Amino acid sequence: MKQYNVAIVGATGLVGQEFIKVLEQRAFPMESVSLFASDRSAGKKMFVNHQEIEVRETSAESFKDIDIALFSAGAEISRHFSPIAARAGAVVIDNSAAFRMEPWVPLVVPEINVDDIKWHRGIIANPNCSTIQMVVALYPLHKVNPIKRIVVNTYQSVSGTGSAAIEELSAQARQVLNGQNAVPHVYPHQIAFNLLPEIDVFLDNGYTKEEWKMVEETRKIMHADDILVSATCVRVPVFIGHAEAVNIEFTNPITPEDARRILVRAPGVKVLDDPVISLYPQPWSAAGTDEVFVGRLRHDASHPKGLVMWVAADNVRKGAALNAVQIAEEMIKRDWIQPGREEREKTGAAADSHGNPLQ
């Protein structure tokens, strides 16, 4: 089996650490792995496949001889270094929002639009975590009965903000239980025992950037520009795992029973749906797993062609690291990536130093 030189940018963050875990658990064919982060984290030691590896500061020289570069260091870092990595010959799979809506960059969920990988120009975008789990659950139904409209309310864990938010939730919970005032730092308000309908910045249209990501990314991934999407994204005091209440309007009526039969066979989906025994998806039990869990399937009482469902998944794993690794695995399986720069240059172009595709 061919072996690949892998780089992880943002290796010390939550998603970076999950990259390592997923690569190890799935026995990804790595010849070598290089770990990169900011200058603050340079010098730290991390273990990959029982080998201790030193984290180095990300630089323009970091990507020599790298085949696959997994990025999760924020949009600013991605905008600067992803084109450099692609120019050096690596295929970049970027977890930030930097390139998701660029028309020349594939936005990929392997269970849905794996063929989009073929037209990459050196950079492939990983979608937003809340978008990934929703489209994995909806696309199998959309293929059978086209979706016209989606109304989604998300309940997103603090891990989506990073390790500092996890620490803040822990600290605030202790403070509140001890009768002390909880002072927010990461979020604009207390998150412990509270809900915040504000994820990312507010836009001029009244939606947050997180909510608008779900609108635009869903259409791009599902190749359905005419789907109407309205999202309300809420931060909840949960450590790991996002949940979503999704109302779907279809072209034709669909029964919950038919939807279950479709979803039971769908890749990446696990149906947990038995109200009699209180069986339904929960963020707590979704944490650490690969699947997108679907339950509470029922008619939308407000619409004859509507269906309602409840979806949960591990946002750090399937919503970020796992999805990116699956993209790389699909490229390897289809022989769309070759180890060694010379071989890759025979089959595809990279991006220039400004992130534009080479012609």
HUPE-V656617 format. One record per residue. RES is the residue in one letter. PHI is phi as a letter, one per 30 degrees, with the letter a starting at -180 (999 if undefined). D_CENTER is the distance of its C-alpha to the mean C-alpha in Angstrom with 1 decimal. Layout:
res = (RES & RES)
phi = (PHI & PHI)
d_center = (D_CENTER & D_CENTER)
//
This chain:
res = (M & K & Q & Y & N & V & A & I & V & G & A & T & G & L & V & G & Q & E & F & I & K & V & L & E & Q & R & A & F & P & M & E & S & V & S & L & F & A & S & D & R & S & A & G & K & K & M & F & V & N & H & Q & E & I & E & V & R & E & T & S & A & E & S & F & K & D & I & D & I & A & L & F & S & A & G & A & E & I & S & R & H & F & S & P & I & A & A & R & A & G & A & V & V & I & D & N & S & A & A & F & R & M & E & P & W & V & P & L & V & V & P & E & I & N & V & D & D & I & K & W & H & R & G & I & I & A & N & P & N & C & S & T & I & Q & M & V & V & A & L & Y & P & L & H & K & V & N & P & I & K & R & I & V & V & N & T & Y & Q & S & V & S & G & T & G & S & A & A & I & E & E & L & S & A & Q & A & R & Q & V & L & N & G & Q & N & A & V & P & H & V & Y & P & H & Q & I & A & F & N & L & L & P & E & I & D & V & F & L & D & N & G & Y & T & K & E & E & W & K & M & V & E & E & T & R & K & I & M & H & A & D & D & I & L & V & S & A & T & C & V & R & V & P & V & F & I & G & H & A & E & A & V & N & I & E & F & T & N & P & I & T & P & E & D & A & R & R & I & L & V & R & A & P & G & V & K & V & L & D & D & P & V & I & S & L & Y & P & Q & P & W & S & A & A & G & T & D & E & V & F & V & G & R & L & R & H & D & A & S & H & P & K & G & L & V & M & W & V & A & A & D & N & V & R & K & G & A & A & L & N & A & V & Q & I & A & E & E & M & I & K & R & D & W & I & Q & P & G & R & E & E & R & E & K & T & G & A & A & A & D & S & H & G & N & P & L & Q)
phi = (999 & d & c & b & d & c & c & c & c & j & d & d & d & e & d & e & d & d & e & d & d & d & e & d & d & c & h & d & d & c & d & a & b & c & c & b & a & d & d & d & c & e & j & d & c & b & c & b & h & i & c & d & b & d & d & c & d & d & b & d & c & d & c & d & i & d & c & b & c & c & c & a & b & j & d & d & d & d & d & d & c & d & d & d & d & d & d & d & j & d & c & c & c & c & d & d & d & e & b & e & c & d & d & c & c & d & c & b & b & e & d & c & b & e & d & d & e & e & c & d & c & j & b & b & c & c & d & d & e & d & d & e & d & d & d & d & d & c & d & e & d & d & d & d & b & e & d & c & a & b & c & b & c & c & b & c & d & d & d & d & c & k & d & d & d & d & d & d & d & d & d & d & d & d & d & d & d & c & i & c & d & c & c & d & b & d & c & d & b & e & c & d & h & b & b & b & d & b & b & i & d & d & c & d & d & j & d & d & d & d & d & d & e & d & d & d & d & e & d & d & d & d & h & b & d & c & d & d & b & b & b & b & c & b & d & b & d & b & d & b & j & c & b & b & c & b & c & b & c & c & d & b & e & b & d & e & d & d & d & d & d & d & d & d & c & d & d & i & c & b & c & b & a & b & d & e & c & h & c & a & d & b & e & e & d & d & e & i & c & c & d & c & c & b & a & h & d & a & d & d & d & c & a & d & c & c & b & b & b & b & b & b & a & d & d & d & d & d & d & a & d & d & e & d & d & d & d & d & d & d & d & d & d & c & i & c & b & c & d & j & d & d & d & d & d & d & c & a & c & c & c & d & d & c & i & c & d & d & c)
d_center = (27.8 & 26.6 & 25.0 & 22.6 & 22.6 & 19.1 & 18.2 & 15.6 & 15.6 & 14.9 & 16.0 & 17.4 & 14.5 & 12.5 & 9.6 & 12.5 & 14.4 & 11.9 & 11.8 & 15.5 & 15.6 & 13.6 & 15.7 & 18.8 & 18.3 & 17.7 & 20.5 & 18.9 & 21.9 & 22.1 & 25.4 & 24.3 & 21.5 & 21.7 & 20.1 & 20.0 & 19.5 & 21.7 & 25.4 & 25.2 & 23.5 & 25.5 & 27.8 & 25.8 & 25.9 & 23.1 & 23.6 & 22.0 & 23.7 & 26.5 & 27.2 & 27.2 & 25.6 & 26.2 & 23.5 & 24.7 & 24.3 & 22.2 & 24.8 & 25.7 & 27.2 & 24.3 & 23.2 & 26.6 & 26.4 & 22.6 & 21.3 & 17.5 & 15.9 & 12.4 & 11.8 & 10.3 & 13.4 & 13.0 & 13.8 & 17.5 & 17.3 & 15.1 & 17.6 & 20.4 & 19.6 & 17.3 & 20.4 & 22.6 & 20.7 & 20.7 & 24.3 & 25.1 & 24.0 & 20.5 & 17.7 & 14.9 & 11.2 & 9.8 & 6.7 & 8.9 & 10.2 & 13.3 & 13.6 & 11.3 & 14.5 & 16.9 & 18.9 & 19.3 & 15.6 & 13.9 & 10.5 & 9.7 & 8.7 & 11.5 & 12.9 & 13.6 & 14.5 & 14.9 & 18.1 & 16.6 & 16.0 & 19.7 & 20.2 & 18.1 & 20.4 & 19.0 & 15.5 & 12.5 & 9.5 & 5.8 & 5.1 & 4.7 & 3.6 & 7.2 & 7.5 & 5.7 & 8.1 & 10.8 & 11.2 & 11.3 & 14.0 & 15.8 & 16.0 & 18.6 & 20.7 & 20.4 & 21.9 & 24.8 & 25.4 & 23.8 & 22.0 & 23.8 & 22.2 & 19.4 & 19.8 & 17.0 & 17.3 & 14.4 & 15.3 & 12.7 & 13.5 & 14.6 & 12.3 & 9.8 & 12.8 & 13.6 & 16.5 & 19.1 & 18.0 & 18.2 & 21.6 & 22.6 & 22.0 & 24.0 & 26.8 & 27.1 & 27.3 & 30.2 & 31.8 & 31.9 & 33.2 & 35.8 & 36.9 & 35.7 & 34.0 & 30.3 & 29.7 & 26.2 & 24.9 & 21.1 & 21.2 & 24.1 & 25.4 & 25.6 & 22.6 & 24.5 & 25.9 & 24.6 & 22.1 & 20.9 & 20.1 & 18.9 & 15.4 & 15.6 & 18.9 & 21.0 & 21.8 & 25.3 & 24.6 & 24.0 & 20.3 & 17.9 & 15.5 & 12.6 & 14.5 & 15.3 & 11.9 & 11.6 & 15.0 & 14.7 & 11.3 & 12.5 & 15.7 & 14.6 & 12.5 & 15.3 & 18.0 & 19.6 & 20.7 & 23.0 & 20.8 & 21.4 & 18.6 & 19.3 & 16.9 & 17.9 & 15.3 & 16.9 & 16.4 & 18.1 & 19.8 & 17.6 & 16.4 & 13.3 & 11.8 & 11.2 & 13.7 & 14.6 & 18.1 & 18.0 & 21.3 & 21.6 & 24.6 & 25.4 & 28.0 & 30.1 & 30.5 & 28.6 & 29.5 & 27.3 & 28.9 & 28.0 & 24.3 & 24.3 & 26.0 & 23.4 & 20.4 & 22.1 & 22.2 & 18.7 & 16.4 & 13.7 & 15.3 & 17.8 & 20.3 & 21.8 & 24.3 & 27.8 & 29.0 & 32.4 & 30.9 & 28.2 & 25.5 & 22.2 & 18.6 & 18.2 & 15.5 & 18.0 & 18.4 & 14.8 & 14.1 & 14.2 & 13.8 & 11.9 & 12.7 & 11.9 & 15.2 & 17.4 & 20.7 & 23.3 & 23.8 & 26.7 & 28.6 & 27.9 & 31.4 & 31.2 & 30.7 & 32.4 & 29.5 & 26.8 & 24.6 & 22.8 & 20.2 & 18.3 & 14.8 & 13.2 & 10.5 & 9.5 & 6.7 & 7.2 & 7.7 & 6.2 & 3.2 & 3.3 & 6.9 & 8.0 & 6.2 & 7.6 & 10.7 & 11.2 & 11.4 & 14.0 & 15.7 & 16.2 & 17.7 & 20.0 & 21.0 & 22.0 & 23.7 & 21.8 & 21.7 & 24.7 & 25.2 & 27.5 & 27.5 & 30.6 & 29.3 & 26.1 & 28.2 & 30.2 & 27.3 & 25.2 & 25.1 & 23.0 & 22.4 & 25.2 & 25.3 & 24.2 & 21.1 & 23.2 & 23.5 & 26.7 & 29.1)
//
